[in-house]
């Protein structure tokens, strides 16, 4: 009876809090109070969006509690059904918020990888020229897989639409979540463990890896190809080995960090003393690298510059690994989190986790390798603050999830610890919604305003093209939109 009363009281408190945060005057009053306490005015629109997200999340939690309260009979209140429902609702809430947040307008690399690429394909005169455009590098990477997907969407829709680039990543991400859970020992095949994993994965701290069209495909698909490559690499059959090589090559031509997949396979097979697989992996590696780096000057590395910036590499890697927790973009907190997380990973090395679960171990090594690759390439022009780029947070979140699952497999997460970890990941999820989700909506509004401004500028109604700040847009973006519009490839006013 006491438990039921606490259960009901929690639901009522969350319902009142959620309803209050969804009511505009309450949100504005709360923002004003917080601003007074901090003795600093807050951006009302920005913070209002964050509190609205929190209010919607509270209502969703009430929904979960209500289902559990209605369905329960003689079973405990906090049973497996509760965790299953909570996990499902966490994912549904994430997808629902994403539906509301996606903009149809391109941003940053979308112009080069999608609009310019398709315009150049439109102007090409032969199939060989089209292949050359697909193969053409963009900065350090060759986005062959991404360009093929962009071209596929263009052929299906008759124009380029940004939203499908984002929607295709949703089933990829959910599949990755499912396969990671299924790859653990049977003791961890439990929704009690799935809930904290879902809370850390399905959140908006790494919003650029979610709502930025071409970037979303890069990050999600390289993670998918890496996981599938390792999944087949740990199997014995020749067919599995060929699939492992195939997915490694696909990863290399999806995103720059995918290049480390083939060397990782080679080292893994050498460790396993599978010399035929080592030889075949080495041949595929040579061929892939030869094709990848042919006339690719952007990928060149200055060793003098590497030595000059070497002192920043540890800080960059640690910040990168801890970047899914960066309250108010504080690099020192992320760096400290990275130190803790990397220490836990090194402990797994001493425990020989690669023998217990080689798939998840290889996946963790891949993310550490990705941090090293990013450090080498990004520190050429920037300092280690760049490791806080929101899109990198998806690697950090996946890495922390893998660590959590690894320690769960060793039975080191007691019921009490699991409860505390779940609450911690819930707090991270909600704080990401409050602090970072507003960036998505504010940018969406700016991009839509830019679409109308471009229309007036392109049609001659005005001679000035107003460029919104913090969107990566320039006057050249207007000209590129005009080119894609004239070629009937993209329509900014949708």
C-alpha positions, 0 to 999 in steps of 0.5 A: 500500500505504501509503495502504491501511494509513493508510485501514485504520488510520483506520477502526480508530481510529474504530471503537475511539473510537466503541465506547468512547464508546458504552460508558457507563462510558467516557463517564462516566469521560471526563466526570469527567476533563474536569471535573477538568481544567476544575476544574468539575463537568459535567452528567453526563447532558447530556454523556453524550448528547453523547459518545454522539452523537459515538460514533454518528457515529464508527461511521457514518464507519467504515461509510463507510470500509468501503464505500469499502474494499470497493468500490474496485478500481484507483480512488483511495481518495478518489474521487468514490464516497467523497464520494457515499457520505459525503454520503448517509450524512451525510443518513441519519445526520441523519434517523436521529438525528432519528427518535430525538429527536422528542417528541410534546409541543408546546412554546412557540408550538405551543400558540398556533399548533396547540392553541389554534387547533384548539380555537378552530376546534372551537368556531367556528360558521361557515366565516367564523369559521374563516377569521378564525382562520386569518388571525389574527396570532400576534405579528408574523406571520400563519402562514396556511400553517402553520395550514393545514398544522396543520389538514390534519394534524388532518383526516388523523389525527383529532387533532393530532400534532406529529411530522408537522410535523417529518417534512414538513420533512425532504424540504423540507430535502433538496430545498433542498439538492439544488436549491442544488447543482443551481443552481451551474455544472457545475464544482460539480456534484460530490460533493466539494462536496456533502459539505461542504454536507451537513455544514454543513446537516444538523447540530443546532446549530439544533435548535429549527428542527428539532424544534420542530413549528410553528417547523420548518415556519416556517423550512423552508417560508419558505426553500423558498418564497423559493428557489422564488420567486427560481428562477422570477423569473430566468426570462423567461416570464410563467408563471414570473413568476406562479409567482414572485409566488405563492411570494412571497405564500406566503412572506409568509404563512408567516413574517414575513421572507417579507414582504421577498420581494415588495419584492425581486422588484420591485427585481430586475425594475426592475434587469432593466428588466422594467417590466410585471413591476415593475407587476404585482409592485407591485400584488401587493405593495400587495394583500398588505401591505394584507391582511397589516397590516389590524388587525395591531397586533403588527407596528407599529414604534416609530421612536423605539425603532428610533433608540434601539436603532440602535447594536445593529443591526450587532451583531445582524445580524452575530451572526445571520449567524454564529450557526451557529457559537457554541461555548458560546453565545459571542456574540463568536465568532458576531459575529466569524464574521459579520464574516468572512462578511459581508465575503466576501459584500460581495466577491461584490458587487464581483465582480458575482455577481448576473450570474453566478448571480442565483438564489443571489445573491438567496437570500443577499440574502434571508437578510441581509434576514431578519437586518435584519427580525429586528433591527428586530422583536427589538430592541424588547424584547431586546438583540442576544444574542437573535440567538444563538437556536438556530433562527436558525442555519439561516439562518446555515448556509444563508448560509455554504453559499451563500457556499461555492458562490459561491466554488467557482463562481469556482474559488477553492476549490482541492483543498487548500482544499476538503479543509480546508473539509470537515474544518472543516465536519465539526468544526462538525457533530460539535461541534454534536452534542456541545454542542447535541444533548443539549438535544434529548434532555433537553428531550424527557425533560422534556416526556414527564415533564410529560405524565405530570404533567399526566395525574395533575393532570388526572385529580385524582390530584394537585393540583400540576402540576410544571412543568419548567424551560427548556421555556417551559411554565407552569401555563397550558400545563396548562390549554391541554392540558386544553382540547385533550384535552377537545375530543379534539384532542390526547392528551398520553399517546401 
